Amino acid sequence: MSHADSTKGLRERLAGGTEDRLGKALVDLFDNPLINGALGRASDAREKAAQAQELAMGALNLPSAADIERLTRRLRSVSQRLEGIEDGVHRIGRTLSGPGVEARLAGIEEQLKALSAKLDSQRSAAPPAAAAAGGPPAGGQPKRAAAQRSTGKRPAAKRASAKAS
C-alpha cells in the first residue's frame, strides 16, 4: 500500500467519523429540553418584536413590509390584467383594420342607399288613397279612435246617444 492510499483511507475514516459525531451532537442538542426551550422563547420574542415593529410603523403611518408585499402583489395583478386588455385591443385593432371590414362596410352603405332610393320612389309614385279622399293618413287612424282605444272611453256624443236609446 502506498503513502497516497493510506492518506486517502485515513481521510475517509476521519470524514465518516466526523459526520457521524456531528450528527450525534446535533441530535443531542435538539433533544436537550433546555436548548429546545431557549429556541422556542427566542422564536416567540422574534414574533413579538415583529408585531411591535408593525404597530409602531402603523402609528407613524409608515407601511410595513407586509403592506408593501400586498401592494406589490396587487400591482402585479393589475399589470397582468392591463396586459391582457392591451392584447385584446391589439387583436380587435388588427381584425378591424383589415381590408375585409372596409369592403363589408362599403357594401352595407350601398345596400342602404338602394333601399332608401327604393322607398323614396315608392312614396313619391303613388300617394295614399285615404289621404286623397280626405281620410286618415295611410297606415294611420283618426286621432279620436286611437284615443278611445288608449283610454277605453267613448266620446261624449256617443255616450249621450247610448243613454237616450
GROMACS elastic network, one bead per residue, 0.5 to 0.9 nm:
[ bonds ]
;  ai    aj funct       b0    kb
    1     4     6  0.83622   500
    1     5     6  0.64090   500
    1     6     6  0.69401   500
    2     5     6  0.53662   500
    2     6     6  0.64501   500
    2     7     6  0.88017   500
    3     6     6  0.52279   500
    3     7     6  0.62481   500
    3     8     6  0.86504   500
    4     7     6  0.51608   500
    4     8     6  0.61318   500
    4     9     6  0.86368   500
    5     8     6  0.50856   500
    5     9     6  0.61669   500
    5    10     6  0.85925   500
    6     9     6  0.51043   500
    6    10     6  0.61211   500
    6    11     6  0.85647   500
    7    10     6  0.50925   500
    7    11     6  0.61046   500
    7    12     6  0.86246   500
    8    11     6  0.51008   500
    8    12     6  0.62462   500
    8    13     6  0.86678   500
    9    12     6  0.51241   500
    9    13     6  0.61738   500
    9    14     6  0.86044   500
   10    13     6  0.50933   500
   10    14     6  0.61207   500
   10    15     6  0.84998   500
   11    14     6  0.51625   500
   11    15     6  0.59994   500
   11    16     6  0.84640   500
   12    15     6  0.50736   500
   12    16     6  0.59609   500
   12    17     6  0.83818   500
   13    16     6  0.52107   500
   13    17     6  0.60247   500
   13    18     6  0.84267   500
   14    17     6  0.50854   500
   14    18     6  0.58916   500
   14    19     6  0.85862   500
   15    18     6  0.50160   500
   15    19     6  0.62033   500
   15    20     6  0.86355   500
   16    19     6  0.53409   500
   16    20     6  0.63839   500
   16    21     6  0.86986   500
   17    20     6  0.51605   500
   17    21     6  0.60912   500
   17    22     6  0.85190   500
   18    21     6  0.50455   500
   18    22     6  0.59290   500
   18    23     6  0.84442   500
   19    22     6  0.51038   500
   19    23     6  0.60539   500
   19    24     6  0.84966   500
   20    23     6  0.51848   500
   20    24     6  0.61317   500
   20    25     6  0.86189   500
   21    24     6  0.50751   500
   21    25     6  0.61309   500
   21    26     6  0.86886   500
   22    25     6  0.50971   500
   22    26     6  0.62681   500
   22    27     6  0.86888   500
   23    26     6  0.52115   500
   23    27     6  0.62552   500
   23    28     6  0.86415   500
   24    27     6  0.51543   500
   24    28     6  0.61839   500
   24    29     6  0.86517   500
   25    28     6  0.50612   500
   25    29     6  0.61717   500
   25    30     6  0.87607   500
   26    30     6  0.62271   500
   26    31     6  0.84743   500
   27    30     6  0.52736   500
   27    31     6  0.60332   500
   27    32     6  0.85953   500
   28    31     6  0.51124   500
   28    32     6  0.62235   500
   29    32     6  0.52493   500
   29    33     6  0.85876   500
   29    34     6  0.89478   500
   29    35     6  0.65592   500
   29    36     6  0.81678   500
   30    33     6  0.76285   500
   30    35     6  0.65936   500
   30    36     6  0.61933   500
   31    34     6  0.88248   500
   31    35     6  0.79168   500
   31    36     6  0.73258   500
   32    35     6  0.54677   500
   32    36     6  0.63008   500
   32    37     6  0.86999   500
   33    37     6  0.59544   500
   33    38     6  0.84918   500
   34    37     6  0.52178   500
   34    38     6  0.62485   500
   34    39     6  0.87334   500
   35    38     6  0.51007   500
   35    39     6  0.61929   500
   35    40     6  0.86206   500
   36    39     6  0.51726   500
   36    40     6  0.61755   500
   36    41     6  0.86366   500
   37    40     6  0.50899   500
   37    41     6  0.61186   500
   37    42     6  0.85447   500
   38    41     6  0.51495   500
   38    42     6  0.60994   500
   38    43     6  0.85852   500
   39    42     6  0.50996   500
   39    43     6  0.61655   500
   39    44     6  0.86694   500
   40    43     6  0.51110   500
   40    44     6  0.62283   500
   40    45     6  0.86228   500
   41    44     6  0.50565   500
   41    45     6  0.60817   500
   41    46     6  0.85444   500
   42    45     6  0.50684   500
   42    46     6  0.61389   500
   42    47     6  0.86788   500
   43    46     6  0.51007   500
   43    47     6  0.63095   500
   43    48     6  0.87538   500
   44    47     6  0.51023   500
   44    48     6  0.62301   500
   44    49     6  0.85995   500
   45    48     6  0.51147   500
   45    49     6  0.60828   500
   45    50     6  0.86096   500
   46    49     6  0.51167   500
   46    50     6  0.62407   500
   46    51     6  0.87258   500
   47    50     6  0.51610   500
   47    51     6  0.63174   500
   47    52     6  0.86933   500
   48    51     6  0.50733   500
   48    52     6  0.61212   500
   48    53     6  0.85237   500
   49    52     6  0.50421   500
   49    53     6  0.60456   500
   49    54     6  0.85649   500
   50    53     6  0.50511   500
   50    54     6  0.61643   500
   50    55     6  0.86626   500
   51    54     6  0.50792   500
   51    55     6  0.62210   500
   51    56     6  0.86128   500
   52    55     6  0.51068   500
   52    56     6  0.61093   500
   52    57     6  0.85655   500
   53    56     6  0.51016   500
   53    57     6  0.61138   500
   53    58     6  0.84885   500
   53    64     6  0.83951   500
   54    57     6  0.51599   500
   54    58     6  0.60689   500
   54    59     6  0.86052   500
   54    63     6  0.83351   500
   54    64     6  0.59624   500
   54    65     6  0.84820   500
   54    66     6  0.88715   500
   55    59     6  0.61425   500
   55    60     6  0.86647   500
   55    64     6  0.89463   500
   56    59     6  0.50676   500
   56    60     6  0.63475   500
   56    61     6  0.86132   500
   56    62     6  0.86064   500
   57    60     6  0.50470   500
   57    61     6  0.60989   500
   57    63     6  0.65437   500
   57    64     6  0.64904   500
   58    62     6  0.56685   500
   58    63     6  0.67003   500
   58    64     6  0.74356   500
   59    62     6  0.75821   500
   60    63     6  0.88545   500
   63    66     6  0.79076   500
   63    67     6  0.56161   500
   63    68     6  0.64788   500
   64    67     6  0.50587   500
   64    68     6  0.63204   500
   64    69     6  0.85886   500
   65    68     6  0.51005   500
   65    69     6  0.60884   500
   65    70     6  0.86288   500
   66    70     6  0.61432   500
   66    71     6  0.85273   500
   67    70     6  0.51614   500
   67    71     6  0.61444   500
   67    72     6  0.85357   500
   68    71     6  0.50009   500
   68    72     6  0.60189   500
   68    73     6  0.86281   500
   69    73     6  0.62325   500
   69    74     6  0.85926   500
   70    73     6  0.51729   500
   70    74     6  0.61567   500
   70    75     6  0.85516   500
   71    74     6  0.50490   500
   71    75     6  0.60240   500
   71    76     6  0.85597   500
   72    75     6  0.50710   500
   72    76     6  0.61753   500
   72    77     6  0.86085   500
   73    76     6  0.51357   500
   73    77     6  0.62184   500
   73    78     6  0.87249   500
   74    77     6  0.50429   500
   74    78     6  0.62314   500
   74    79     6  0.85214   500
   75    78     6  0.51091   500
   75    79     6  0.60191   500
   75    80     6  0.85935   500
   76    80     6  0.61470   500
   76    81     6  0.86090   500
   77    80     6  0.51820   500
   77    81     6  0.62651   500
   77    82     6  0.86103   500
   78    81     6  0.50814   500
   78    82     6  0.60707   500
   78    83     6  0.85889   500
   79    82     6  0.50540   500
   79    83     6  0.61796   500
   79    84     6  0.86561   500
   80    83     6  0.50854   500
   80    84     6  0.62888   500
   80    85     6  0.87342   500
   81    84     6  0.50538   500
   81    85     6  0.62958   500
   81    86     6  0.86576   500
   82    85     6  0.50092   500
   82    86     6  0.61045   500
   82    87     6  0.85548   500
   83    86     6  0.50018   500
   83    87     6  0.61350   500
   83    88     6  0.86120   500
   84    87     6  0.51008   500
   84    88     6  0.62626   500
   84    89     6  0.86997   500
   85    88     6  0.50377   500
   85    89     6  0.61859   500
   85    90     6  0.86128   500
   86    89     6  0.50776   500
   86    90     6  0.61712   500
   86    91     6  0.86281   500
   87    90     6  0.50990   500
   87    91     6  0.62175   500
   87    92     6  0.86716   500
   88    91     6  0.50666   500
   88    92     6  0.61837   500
   88    93     6  0.85021   500
   89    92     6  0.50800   500
   89    93     6  0.60160   500
   89    94     6  0.85864   500
   90    94     6  0.61348   500
   90    95     6  0.85415   500
   91    94     6  0.51613   500
   91    95     6  0.61707   500
   91    96     6  0.86419   500
   92    95     6  0.50099   500
   92    96     6  0.60721   500
   92    97     6  0.84284   500
   93    96     6  0.51797   500
   93    97     6  0.58886   500
   93    98     6  0.87211   500
   94    97     6  0.52347   500
   94    98     6  0.65816   500
   95    98     6  0.58564   500
   95   101     6  0.81247   500
   96    99     6  0.83286   500
   96   100     6  0.83779   500
   96   101     6  0.61203   500
   96   102     6  0.84043   500
   97   100     6  0.83843   500
   97   101     6  0.71217   500
   97   102     6  0.80540   500
   98   101     6  0.59242   500
   98   102     6  0.73350   500
   99   102     6  0.53713   500
   99   103     6  0.63771   500
   99   104     6  0.87421   500
  100   103     6  0.51831   500
  100   104     6  0.61463   500
  100   105     6  0.86333   500
  101   104     6  0.50838   500
  101   105     6  0.61345   500
  101   106     6  0.85661   500
  102   105     6  0.51607   500
  102   106     6  0.61554   500
  102   107     6  0.86103   500
  103   106     6  0.51047   500
  103   107     6  0.61797   500
  103   108     6  0.86854   500
  104   107     6  0.50513   500
  104   108     6  0.62330   500
  104   109     6  0.86601   500
  105   108     6  0.50841   500
  105   109     6  0.61984   500
  105   110     6  0.86549   500
  106   109     6  0.50964   500
  106   110     6  0.62525   500
  106   111     6  0.87195   500
  107   110     6  0.51235   500
  107   111     6  0.62746   500
  107   112     6  0.86793   500
  108   111     6  0.50879   500
  108   112     6  0.61913   500
  108   113     6  0.86499   500
  109   112     6  0.50924   500
  109   113     6  0.62085   500
  109   114     6  0.86690   500
  110   113     6  0.51117   500
  110   114     6  0.62236   500
  110   115     6  0.86570   500
  111   114     6  0.51003   500
  111   115     6  0.61554   500
  111   116     6  0.85162   500
  112   115     6  0.51149   500
  112   116     6  0.60138   500
  112   117     6  0.85129   500
  113   116     6  0.50785   500
  113   117     6  0.60892   500
  113   118     6  0.85344   500
  114   117     6  0.51559   500
  114   118     6  0.61251   500
  114   119     6  0.86687   500
  115   118     6  0.50390   500
  115   119     6  0.61752   500
  115   120     6  0.85816   500
  116   119     6  0.51707   500
  116   120     6  0.61594   500
  116   121     6  0.86151   500
  117   120     6  0.50895   500
  117   121     6  0.61378   500
  117   122     6  0.86387   500
  118   121     6  0.51783   500
  118   122     6  0.62374   500
  118   123     6  0.87052   500
  119   122     6  0.51436   500
  119   123     6  0.62030   500
  119   124     6  0.86703   500
  120   123     6  0.52106   500
  120   124     6  0.62093   500
  120   125     6  0.84988   500
  121   124     6  0.52727   500
  121   125     6  0.58875   500
  121   126     6  0.88884   500
  122   125     6  0.52353   500
  122   126     6  0.66920   500
  122   127     6  0.89439   500
  123   126     6  0.62132   500
  123   127     6  0.67595   500
  123   128     6  0.85526   500
  124   127     6  0.67150   500
  126   129     6  0.84286   500
  127   130     6  0.87317   500
  127   131     6  0.73630   500
  127   132     6  0.72883   500
  128   131     6  0.54489   500
  128   132     6  0.65852   500
  128   133     6  0.89585   500
  128   137     6  0.73822   500
  128   138     6  0.57632   500
  129   132     6  0.51908   500
  129   133     6  0.63131   500
  129   134     6  0.87489   500
  129   135     6  0.84960   500
  129   137     6  0.87401   500
  129   138     6  0.75714   500
  130   133     6  0.50842   500
  130   134     6  0.62255   500
  130   136     6  0.60597   500
  130   137     6  0.61530   500
  130   138     6  0.61359   500
  131   134     6  0.51102   500
  131   135     6  0.54724   500
  131   136     6  0.61999   500
  131   137     6  0.52727   500
  131   138     6  0.67461   500
  132   135     6  0.74643   500
  133   136     6  0.87787   500
  134   137     6  0.84412   500
  135   138     6  0.86213   500
  135   141     6  0.87838   500
  135   142     6  0.80667   500
  136   139     6  0.81726   500
  136   140     6  0.60696   500
  136   141     6  0.56400   500
  136   142     6  0.56118   500
  136   143     6  0.86204   500
  137   140     6  0.52311   500
  137   141     6  0.71164   500
  137   142     6  0.83448   500
  138   141     6  0.81330   500
  140   143     6  0.87142   500
  141   144     6  0.83084   500
  141   145     6  0.67658   500
  141   146     6  0.64887   500
  142   145     6  0.54680   500
  142   146     6  0.64422   500
  142   147     6  0.87415   500
  143   146     6  0.51780   500
  143   147     6  0.61268   500
  143   148     6  0.86562   500
  144   147     6  0.50026   500
  144   148     6  0.61550   500
  144   149     6  0.87690   500
  144   155     6  0.80575   500
  145   148     6  0.50626   500
  145   149     6  0.64320   500
  145   150     6  0.87507   500
  145   154     6  0.88810   500
  146   149     6  0.53165   500
  146   150     6  0.63268   500
  146   151     6  0.87659   500
  147   150     6  0.51296   500
  147   151     6  0.61067   500
  147   152     6  0.79896   500
  147   153     6  0.82643   500
  148   151     6  0.53044   500
  148   152     6  0.52338   500
  148   153     6  0.53076   500
  148   154     6  0.59081   500
  148   155     6  0.74699   500
  149   152     6  0.50866   500
  149   153     6  0.74211   500
  149   154     6  0.88163   500
  150   153     6  0.83031   500
  151   154     6  0.86014   500
  153   156     6  0.88600   500
  154   157     6  0.81891   500
  154   158     6  0.63503   500
  154   159     6  0.63754   500
  155   158     6  0.55404   500
  155   159     6  0.64206   500
  155   160     6  0.88736   500
  156   159     6  0.50637   500
  156   160     6  0.62113   500
  156   161     6  0.87374   500
  157   160     6  0.52283   500
  157   161     6  0.63613   500
  157   162     6  0.86591   500
  158   161     6  0.51266   500
  158   162     6  0.60683   500
  158   163     6  0.86367   500
  159   162     6  0.50286   500
  159   163     6  0.62181   500
  159   164     6  0.87019   500
  160   163     6  0.51571   500
  160   164     6  0.62792   500
  160   165     6  0.88607   500
  161   164     6  0.51064   500
  161   165     6  0.63983   500
  162   165     6  0.54671   500
